[in-house]
Amino acid sequence: MIININSLTKKYTQGEKSLSVLDRLNFKVEESKSIAIIGKSGSGKSTFLSLGAGLDKPDSGEIIIHGKDITRLSENELTQFRAKHIGIIFQQFHLMQNLTALENILLPLEILGKEDALIKANEQLAKVGLSERGHHFPHQLSGGEKQRVAIARAIVTEPNIIFADEPSGNLDDQTGEEVMELLFELVKHSQTTLVLVTHDNELAKKCDDIYLLQEHKLIKQ
Amino acid sequence: MKLILKLAFRELKNSKKFALFFITNLSIGILGFLILHSFKLSVNESLDARAKILLASDISISSRKDLSQNQIEKIDKILSPYILNRANITGLYSMGQGEAKNKRSRLLLIKMISNNYPLFGQIKLQNYGVSDKALKADLKNQKEIWISKDMAHQLKLVVGDYLKLGKLRFKVRDIIVEDTTSSSAGISLAPKLYLHKRYQKDLGLISQGSVASYTYQYELSKTGLEKIKILQKEILDELNDPAFKVLLPENSSEQVGRVLNYLSDYLGLVSLVAIFLSTIGAAFLFQDFVFKKIVDIAILKSLGLQTKSIFYLFSSQLLFLGGTSVLISSVLGGILLPLGSGILSDAMGVPVSLSLNFESILVSFIIGMVLTFIISFPIIQKLISKKTHDLFGGEKNLVWDNSKKDILKFLPLVIAMEVLSVWQSHSLLIGTAFTLILIISSGVLFLFIPYLLTLLDKLFISKDKLIQNLVSIEFGLSLRFLTRAKIATTLTFLSICIGVMLLSLISQLEVSLNSELLGDKVKKPSLFMFDIQAEQKKPLEEFSREKNIPLTGLTPMVRARISKIDGTEFNREDGEKDFQTREDEQRVRFRNRGINLTYSNKLNHTQTIVKGKPFDGIYSGEGNFEISLDQRYAKRINAKLGSTMTLDVLGVEFRGVVTSLRKIKWTSFLPNFFITLQEGVVEDAPQSYLGVIDELSEKRQLDVQDQIVEKFPNISMINVTELLNKISSVFSSMSVAIKVMAYLCILVGFFVVYAIIQNQLRKKEYDILLLKSFGMSSKQIMKIFIIQFLKISFTATVFGCGLSLLVGNLLSQVFFDGVWQIDFVYFLSILLIMCLMTVLLVIFCASGVYKKPIRSLLE
């Protein structure tokens, strides 16, 4: 199993009240599978994704990714782990505004200190069909192009898992569909595991498995 | 409008944390300014009071001829609404004979005073303490005198002895131990005594042709300096005679007056700098505030709120936040300032009373509300006129296109700065120069930096170059953040650079003024000697050598008048009564007066030739002889290098040409003259010599006086230690004041750098989260921002120091008589401090930004 989550619990406190978001949640994913997590707004999808991607810490439970319980890692170890094994795609694209498209893709490779970074980044840029746009800054790109760059950036380090948070949520239907097709194709090609958080049932159906996040737990559909 | 205000305050109520942060920061900045401004006012007040004591009055009219009754009435008419008290004093040099055991005779300075003298300051006596009404009544009724320590010593007089002056005999009532008015007349030529004015006539010393000085002094009700200057001008116009000097405390003595004026200009400049720095800091905070509201603006627009209404909404919020900050800092200032008074008073040796006053609060309101609003106006205006769709993308997606027309929107800021500068510096010239310097340097940097950044980007981080190849990934990323965010980098650079330039300017002037005030660390003279006859020069030198007396600076002195300069009669210019500058005023004062000059082919160590060449040997008698002038004096009498001057020595005219201008360190207190002639011109004219005896212990001073008086009875000797100590103490106080002002200014500068870094890091919050999500460690990220800000602050500081050198030199030429010294150690220190401060502030400010969880990227 590439992901093995056991008894995961996360609560938020609002004033004196404690709000349970995830409660003793269990979840397992095999390597190279694509998984869709669906659920209503406020059901805890984003919380689940941030815990799985190591962006946040749970209150209890374990998250074993690639054989390592990331809840036991220190902040520095977790950072290094994320750089090597996890790629994230955000709904808001989140590109570095002061870096060009190519530099945005280069950045995670450089953080890892890869020697052939430039070649790989250029290859990835070509794979998302933006060879001609490499030297453009984010504000010079369309929404679809920005998300392509974000996908390329997430995939370029060949992570074990990609967590994607509503990647087409900020795009029109047609562009969203094109971008998602590209994502599925690249994930399939690179044998990467994909955990996709979406509220779009049609999109979810394109994944190998669908889980519904309901009443603080994941239920396989 | 009601709805707008309701919306504005509801929003502020809901963002308590931000409002608190904003108000705290701005309050600190304004408090720094308040302390500085209050200190400036207090120092000004305290030094004004000292100057009044030196002049012993608010306004004084003096001349070598007495005022007629008609003239006195006319002056009274001009001053009548303001006169609180008046005093008059007549001074003359005459021989006096002690009736002690050895009946010695000496040249004495006799000061005949009226009942109220001195109006300010005091005369302290050895046995009776400060002279009071009863003591003055005894002077009048009992025919008593107060004599100086020098006189007592040289004539061997003690209390109760008699002294014969003219036709009368006076009883020594007491010995003067302290006379606060003594420095107003500079160094007198003989030991002094005080007697009452009623004996002036009976003494029989003043007859037709006698040389005496008559001074009429007035204490006025509290009137502004400007008003007193108007009164001074009216009196000058009324008297219409160049023989009369009408003095204000600021012209009380050549040395003190000059440095007081320097200090006043300096304080004005520091205050302006603080205002500007506070405004930059406040503007950054306001900018932060406005940018946080981008999405809110979009929402309000989409809900149908008019652009005008949104403008009012944000303006009212800004004004409320600014106003609250000013109120808080004023309250804090009201509590803290009096506490600081004691500490500063002890440090400076003059009473410093720090308290809030209307002017300080008014200027704070102008900075906190008006200036910051004006500076934020173009940004607010531009933001709210953006398309709603673009605004919904938030700050990070907003494309900030700038057009040349946008520059015009800063015009109100320029006008406001000019008005404030002129108001604070009390000078159109200084205020405008300050504003112009800021505009020109900002403009040049604003045009130049974006191009430089583009060039840097192309040269060093051109397309497809790996970031990690640029030394390190942190270095490369920080460089890209700088070169790609041109506007932010330029603004940060500009703010730090201008801030450093101003701070550096302040401290450079501090170094220069301090060197002027405190002088070289050479020994100051103890005794001044006058009336040394030419034939006594050699014997005196031999005698001094023999007795091991440190006699120096024997300088010949010849009395002369200037008849013509460049062929034009040297008289007071008609109609030249409306002084535009202090220099004009001094120039007029110096006209048509007899002047002492000297001749020498050598310079002493307090003189430096700043223009022209040294004298070409001894005058051969053919053509024009050579003249060297003090550079400031040359300006006052309108003489330049190459000017011809005709001098009148006892009716004989000599013509020479100005071949050099000298800078004289007057604070050395060595005999120096405005005019020095080439040797071989006036050696045959009647002359006497001046000399000084270097620093001696009090006991040795008395011994030396005894020895010289015994051997050369005609030589007058004055102990100048007390006078020099008094002047030095004023200078030292000023020096501390200048230092404190510079430190306070740096405190305000610290606030600016803090506001800038806080602002810039908050803008990078999103980048920090992204880098973290990519797997960059906190240490690496911190390193990126430290390097990024270090790059800016290092280059901006170097640029700022460079600019301050240029501007400082210019300022010193225009306002400080060329008083300017470069202190490279200071530059290095400021560079180090700035870099260290940047690192610490980045670490401090970043800790707040780091707290934000990465998961907020998903929100």
Interface residues (C-beta under 8 A of the other chain):
Chain A: S46 T47 L49 S50 A53 L55 D56 E75 N76 T79 Q80 F81 R82 A83 K84 I88 F90 Q91 Q92 H94 M96 Q97 N98 L99 T100 L102 E103 L106 L107 P108 E110 I111 L112 G113 A117 L118 H135 F137 H139 D165
Chain B: K396 N397 V399 K463 D464 L466 I467 Q468 I473 L477 R480 F481 R484 A485 Y766 D767 L770 L771 K772 S773 F774 G775 M776 S777 S778 Q780 P853 I854 R855 L857 L858 E859
